[in-house]
């Protein structure tokens, strides 16, 4: 009997500062718990220096075929996401102004409001939280300046700034002493506004790919990190490799695979996107829209897209259903309103039975236009 078909999964997690292998281990645990295909406990495996987990299926009674072995790897990049807590209040204040201007004052963002009602609600709510977050940062910064003795010397040398600074003092003092300010701090904490600002800041830096301090742009550095893992796995003897990209990881996958330099890999690569924000970000970035079209032209062997209307942070990949008919899957996560509003449903793809079955035992139609 010939060896069972070997499948590798390379997970590209979303935009969240988590420990290495945390998302890989979560996915492995959920895959092992699928009822349709019982597996032995996960065991370590190496592929060209990449540490992974191997899931070997148990033979089903009445079926002597052992099934498909699955090796699960993670293209880790979360450590490249800067923490807003590591930034000084003054830097957060300056960067926050640019951040608010970038996301709120754009015709592309108005176009994104028309994608769906859920997306519109999410964008409006996110925009309000971003503005309120910036107000809270402004209060902290002005309070720090008020207490700094050197600010008096600076204002003495620049009298033109005195009136502006006095105005900021009056405004922030009124905000701090007003009753809604206490409610504001609770609201920002409950809806994790600091995380939202961090995600918005990283997305902006990635899309712009600016070179700072003689260093390559953020997009170039992230793409290289993820490409190393995928390249190592593809260089191994797997029959097929599923690149599974969740959330912002799908933006990295589109960017990377659109210009993948090895034509021989194309027939083995299957792309699976989970909860992608591509449709929203493409409205803001012409570069991303161009990379998506390039990927359609240089398409991987197959491409499945999973999205959910109850996930307010995503939408279907633009034009995916036309290029890959039958491979665009609409999921429904039965979650209360608070979980949708806080983005918790955005992680539900890791638990969805249809997604897990596709990774463990399913096959993907290679139909494309």
C-alpha positions as CSV (number, residue, x, y, z in Angstrom):
1,X,0.0,0.0,0.0
2,X,1.4,3.4,-0.9
3,X,2.0,6.1,1.7
4,X,-0.9,8.4,2.4
5,X,-1.0,11.8,0.8
6,X,1.0,14.3,2.8
7,X,-0.5,17.7,3.4
8,X,1.1,20.7,5.1
9,X,-0.7,23.7,6.5
10,X,1.2,27.0,7.0
11,X,-0.8,29.3,9.2
12,X,-0.4,33.0,8.8
13,X,-2.1,34.5,11.9
14,X,-3.8,37.8,12.1
15,X,-2.8,41.1,13.6
16,X,-2.5,40.4,17.3
17,X,0.5,40.3,19.6
18,X,0.5,36.7,20.8
19,X,3.2,34.2,21.6
20,X,4.8,32.1,18.9
21,X,2.9,28.9,18.2
22,X,-0.2,30.0,20.3
23,X,-2.4,30.2,17.2
24,X,-0.8,27.1,15.7
25,X,-1.5,25.0,18.9
26,X,-5.0,26.3,19.1
27,X,-5.7,25.2,15.5
28,X,-4.0,21.9,16.1
29,X,-6.2,21.2,19.2
30,X,-9.4,22.1,17.3
31,X,-8.3,19.9,14.3
32,X,-7.6,17.0,16.7
33,X,-11.1,17.3,18.2
34,X,-13.0,17.0,14.9
35,X,-15.4,14.1,15.1
36,X,-15.4,13.3,11.4
37,X,-11.7,12.4,11.4
38,X,-10.2,11.2,14.7
39,X,-6.4,11.6,15.0
40,X,-3.6,10.5,17.3
41,X,-2.2,13.1,19.7
42,X,-0.1,15.7,17.9
43,X,3.6,15.0,17.7
44,X,6.5,17.3,16.8
45,X,7.8,17.4,13.3
46,X,10.5,19.4,11.5
47,X,10.7,20.6,7.9
48,X,13.9,22.4,6.9
49,X,14.3,23.8,10.3
50,X,10.6,24.8,10.8
51,X,9.0,23.4,13.9
52,X,5.5,22.0,13.4
53,X,3.0,19.5,14.7
54,X,1.9,16.3,12.9
55,X,-1.6,15.0,13.1
56,X,-2.0,11.4,12.0
57,X,-5.5,10.2,11.3
58,X,-6.8,7.0,13.0
59,X,-8.0,4.3,10.6
60,X,-11.8,4.2,10.7
61,X,-13.5,0.9,11.3
62,X,-14.6,-0.5,8.0
63,X,-12.1,1.6,6.1
64,X,-8.5,0.3,5.9
65,X,-7.1,3.5,4.3
66,X,-5.1,5.4,6.9
67,X,-6.1,8.8,5.6
68,X,-4.1,11.9,5.1
69,X,-1.3,13.0,7.4
70,X,-1.4,16.7,8.2
71,X,1.7,18.7,9.3
72,X,0.9,22.1,10.8
73,X,3.3,25.1,10.8
74,X,3.1,28.7,11.7
75,X,4.5,31.7,9.8
76,X,5.0,33.8,12.9
77,X,5.3,37.6,12.6
78,X,3.3,38.9,15.7
79,X,6.5,40.0,17.3
80,X,6.9,42.6,14.6
81,X,3.7,44.4,15.7
82,X,4.8,47.4,17.9
83,X,3.1,47.8,21.2
84,X,1.5,51.2,21.8
85,X,2.5,50.8,25.4
86,X,6.2,51.0,24.3
87,X,5.6,54.5,22.8
88,X,5.9,57.7,24.8
89,X,2.7,59.7,25.2
90,X,4.1,62.5,23.1
91,X,4.9,60.1,20.2
92,X,1.4,58.5,20.5
93,X,0.0,62.0,20.3
94,X,1.8,62.9,17.1
95,X,1.3,59.5,15.5
96,X,-2.3,59.5,16.6
97,X,-3.1,62.7,14.7
98,X,-1.6,61.3,11.5
99,X,-3.5,58.0,12.2
100,X,-6.9,59.7,12.6
101,X,-6.3,61.8,9.5
102,X,-5.3,58.7,7.4
103,X,-8.3,56.6,8.3
104,X,-11.1,59.2,8.7
105,X,-10.4,61.7,5.9
106,X,-10.3,59.4,2.8
107,X,-12.8,59.0,0.0
108,X,-11.8,55.3,-0.1
109,X,-13.2,54.8,3.4
110,X,-16.5,56.3,2.3
111,X,-16.6,53.7,-0.5
112,X,-16.0,50.9,2.1
113,X,-19.2,52.0,3.9
114,X,-21.2,50.7,1.0
115,X,-19.8,47.1,1.2
116,X,-22.4,45.9,3.7
117,X,-24.4,47.2,6.6
118,X,-22.3,45.3,9.1
119,X,-19.1,46.7,7.6
120,X,-20.6,50.2,7.7
121,X,-21.5,49.8,11.4
122,X,-18.1,48.4,12.2
123,X,-16.3,51.2,10.4
124,X,-18.4,54.0,12.0
125,X,-18.0,52.5,15.4
126,X,-14.3,52.0,14.9
127,X,-13.9,55.6,13.7
128,X,-15.7,57.0,16.8
129,X,-13.5,54.9,19.1
130,X,-10.4,56.0,17.3
131,X,-11.3,59.7,17.8
132,X,-12.2,59.1,21.4
133,X,-8.9,57.2,21.9
134,X,-7.0,60.2,20.5
135,X,-8.9,62.6,22.8
136,X,-7.8,60.5,25.8
137,X,-4.2,60.6,24.5
138,X,-4.4,64.3,24.1
139,X,-5.5,64.7,27.7
140,X,-2.6,62.6,29.0
141,X,0.0,64.5,26.9
142,X,-1.3,68.0,27.9
143,X,-1.4,66.9,31.5
144,X,2.3,65.8,31.2
145,X,3.2,69.1,29.6
146,X,1.5,71.1,32.3
147,X,3.6,69.4,34.9
148,X,6.9,69.7,33.0
149,X,9.0,72.7,34.1
150,X,10.7,73.0,30.8
151,X,7.5,73.9,29.0
152,X,7.4,77.3,30.6
153,X,10.9,78.1,29.2
154,X,9.8,76.9,25.7
155,X,6.6,79.0,25.8
156,X,8.6,82.0,27.0
157,X,10.8,81.7,23.9
158,X,7.8,81.1,21.6
159,X,5.1,83.5,22.6
160,X,2.9,82.5,19.6
161,X,2.4,79.1,21.2
162,X,1.2,80.5,24.5
163,X,-2.4,81.2,23.4
164,X,-2.6,77.7,21.7
165,X,-1.2,76.0,24.8
166,X,-3.5,77.9,27.1
167,X,-6.4,76.8,25.0
168,X,-5.4,73.2,25.1
169,X,-5.1,73.4,28.9
170,X,-8.6,74.8,29.2
171,X,-10.1,72.2,26.9
172,X,-8.4,69.2,28.4
173,X,-9.1,70.5,31.9
174,X,-12.8,70.7,31.0
175,X,-12.7,67.1,29.5
176,X,-11.1,65.7,32.6
177,X,-13.5,67.3,35.0
178,X,-16.6,66.5,33.0
179,X,-18.8,63.6,34.0
180,X,-18.6,61.8,30.6
181,X,-14.8,61.5,30.9
182,X,-15.2,58.7,33.5
183,X,-17.6,57.0,31.1
184,X,-15.2,57.5,28.2
185,X,-12.4,55.6,30.0
186,X,-14.7,52.7,30.7
187,X,-15.9,52.7,27.1
188,X,-12.3,52.7,25.7
189,X,-11.4,49.9,28.0
190,X,-14.4,47.7,27.3
191,X,-14.1,48.0,23.5
192,X,-10.3,47.7,23.6
193,X,-9.7,51.0,21.8
194,X,-5.9,50.8,22.4
195,X,-5.8,47.6,20.5
196,X,-7.9,49.1,17.7
197,X,-5.5,52.0,17.4
198,X,-2.5,49.6,17.4
199,X,-4.1,47.6,14.5
200,X,-5.0,50.8,12.6
201,X,-1.4,52.1,13.0
202,X,0.2,48.8,11.9
203,X,-2.2,48.6,8.9
204,X,-1.3,52.1,7.8
205,X,2.5,51.4,8.2
206,X,2.2,48.2,6.2
207,X,0.1,49.7,3.4
208,X,2.5,52.7,3.1
209,X,5.7,50.6,3.5
210,X,7.7,53.7,4.4
211,X,11.4,53.3,5.0
212,X,12.4,54.8,8.4
213,X,15.8,55.2,10.0
214,X,17.6,53.6,7.1
215,X,15.5,50.4,7.6
216,X,13.4,48.6,5.0
217,X,9.7,49.2,5.0
218,X,7.4,47.3,7.3
219,X,5.8,45.4,4.5
220,X,9.1,44.3,3.1
221,X,10.2,43.0,6.5
222,X,7.0,41.2,7.3
223,X,6.8,39.6,3.8
224,X,10.4,38.3,4.1
225,X,9.7,36.8,7.5
226,X,6.6,34.9,6.3
227,X,8.1,33.9,3.0
228,X,11.0,32.1,4.8
229,X,8.6,29.7,6.5
230,X,6.5,29.1,3.4
231,X,9.6,28.5,1.3
232,X,11.0,26.0,3.8
233,X,7.8,24.0,3.8
234,X,7.4,24.1,0.0
235,X,11.0,22.8,-0.3
236,X,10.0,19.7,1.7
237,X,8.3,16.7,0.1
238,X,4.7,17.6,0.6
239,X,2.1,16.7,-1.9
240,X,0.1,19.9,-1.2
241,X,0.6,22.9,1.0
242,X,-2.3,24.9,2.3
243,X,-1.4,28.5,3.1
244,X,-4.1,29.4,5.7
245,X,-4.3,33.1,6.3
246,X,-6.5,34.6,9.0
247,X,-7.5,38.3,9.2
248,X,-4.6,40.6,8.3
249,X,-2.6,37.5,7.6
250,X,-4.6,37.3,4.4
251,X,-3.2,40.7,3.3
252,X,0.3,39.3,3.8
253,X,-0.6,36.1,1.9
254,X,-2.1,38.1,-1.1
255,X,1.0,40.3,-1.2
256,X,3.4,37.4,-1.0
257,X,1.8,34.9,-3.4
258,X,1.0,37.5,-6.0
259,X,4.7,37.8,-6.6
260,X,5.9,34.3,-5.6
261,X,9.1,33.7,-7.5
262,X,8.9,29.9,-7.9
263,X,6.4,28.9,-10.8
264,X,6.9,25.2,-10.0
265,X,5.2,25.6,-6.6
266,X,1.9,26.9,-8.1
267,X,0.3,23.5,-8.6
268,X,0.9,22.5,-4.9
269,X,-0.2,25.7,-3.3
270,X,-3.7,26.1,-2.0
271,X,-4.7,29.4,-0.4
272,X,-7.4,29.6,2.3
273,X,-8.4,33.0,3.6
274,X,-10.3,33.4,6.8
275,X,-12.1,36.6,7.7
276,X,-10.1,38.8,5.4
277,X,-10.3,42.6,5.6
278,X,-9.1,42.9,2.0
279,X,-12.3,44.4,0.7
280,X,-12.2,47.2,3.2
281,X,-8.4,47.9,2.9
282,X,-8.5,47.8,-0.9
283,X,-10.9,50.8,-0.8
284,X,-8.1,52.7,1.0
285,X,-5.1,51.3,-0.8
286,X,-4.8,51.1,-4.6
287,X,-1.7,49.1,-4.1
288,X,-3.5,46.3,-2.4
289,X,-6.2,46.2,-5.0
290,X,-3.5,45.8,-7.7
291,X,-1.9,43.0,-5.8
292,X,-5.2,41.2,-5.5
293,X,-5.7,41.4,-9.3
294,X,-2.1,40.2,-9.9
295,X,-2.8,37.2,-7.7
296,X,-5.9,36.4,-9.7
297,X,-3.7,36.4,-12.9
298,X,-0.9,34.4,-11.3
299,X,-3.4,32.3,-9.4
300,X,-2.5,29.5,-7.0
301,X,-3.9,26.1,-7.7
302,X,-7.0,26.7,-5.6
303,X,-8.2,29.5,-3.4
304,X,-11.0,29.2,-0.8
305,X,-12.4,32.2,1.0
306,X,-14.4,32.0,4.2
307,X,-16.2,35.0,5.6
308,X,-19.1,35.8,7.8
309,X,-21.7,38.6,8.0
310,X,-21.5,38.3,11.8
311,X,-17.8,39.1,11.7
312,X,-17.9,42.9,11.4
313,X,-14.2,43.1,10.7
314,X,-14.3,41.3,7.3
315,X,-16.1,40.8,4.1
316,X,-15.7,38.4,1.1
317,X,-12.6,38.9,-1.0
318,X,-13.3,41.3,-3.8
319,X,-14.2,39.4,-7.1
320,X,-13.1,36.1,-5.6
321,X,-16.5,34.4,-6.3
322,X,-16.1,35.3,-10.0
323,X,-12.6,33.9,-10.4
324,X,-13.2,30.9,-8.1
325,X,-16.9,30.0,-8.5
326,X,-18.0,27.7,-5.7
327,X,-15.0,28.4,-3.5
328,X,-16.4,31.5,-1.7
329,X,-18.0,30.3,1.6
330,X,-20.4,32.3,3.7
331,X,-20.4,31.2,7.4
332,X,-22.7,32.1,10.2
333,X,-21.4,32.5,13.7
334,X,-24.2,32.4,16.2
335,X,-22.9,35.1,18.6
336,X,-24.5,37.8,20.7
337,X,-24.3,41.4,19.6
338,X,-21.6,42.3,22.2
339,X,-19.2,39.7,20.7
340,X,-19.8,41.0,17.2
341,X,-19.2,44.6,18.4
342,X,-16.0,43.8,20.2
343,X,-14.6,41.6,17.4
344,X,-14.7,38.3,19.2
345,X,-16.5,36.6,16.3
346,X,-13.4,37.5,14.2
347,X,-11.6,34.5,15.9
348,X,-14.4,32.0,15.4
349,X,-12.9,30.6,12.2
350,X,-10.4,28.7,14.3
351,X,-13.4,26.7,15.7
352,X,-15.7,26.4,12.7
353,X,-16.4,22.8,11.6
354,X,-16.5,23.6,7.9
355,X,-13.0,25.2,8.1
356,X,-11.6,22.4,10.2
357,X,-13.0,19.7,7.9
358,X,-11.5,21.4,4.9
359,X,-8.1,21.5,6.4
360,X,-8.1,18.0,7.8
361,X,-9.8,16.0,5.1
362,X,-11.4,18.1,2.4
363,X,-10.2,18.9,-1.0
364,X,-10.5,22.2,-2.8
365,X,-11.9,22.6,-6.3
366,X,-9.3,24.2,-8.6
367,X,-11.9,25.9,-10.8
368,X,-11.0,29.4,-11.8
369,X,-12.0,31.7,-14.6
